[in-house]
């Protein structure tokens, strides 16, 4: 196993676990402020899909050579990830948490409607490509597209209800 591969896979694992901790803290704080969750029923499916994606990276990528070009693309995505997280601050979470306050419209949200979802779509393609795992990129792109179709629909309906003044 090459050092670059170990570092790349380790980064992904530590990053995702750290994000779960941040998301849990932010979710609790948002709920304490009067927010509420929608789409909780599909959340375990998202967690399972992302866990399987990471598992595939480890199982099938541990002995692969890192593509430095794809790694550079991945690094750029991480800069975008930090921008998104910093823009949302305490409102960032992995769940759909509806806070009866105006939506964030600065930073990347000024340019893209769902920058975090867009970033995840790109990462699901790029991270496997760093390890030459084309089939993982394709398979999980399809799975993620189906998941996002559900998730964005749930989120959109909840936000539309909020705009109409109907909570939950």
Secondary structure, DSSP 8 states (H G I E B T S, - for coil): --HHHHHHHHHHHHHHHHHHHHHHHHHHHHHHTT-EEE-HHHHHHHHHHHHHHHHHHHHHHTTS---HHHHHHHHHHHHHHHHHHHHHGGG--SSEEE-SS----SGGGGT-TTHHHHHHHHHHHHHHHHTT-HHHHHHHHHHHHHHHHHHHHHHHHHHHHHHTT---
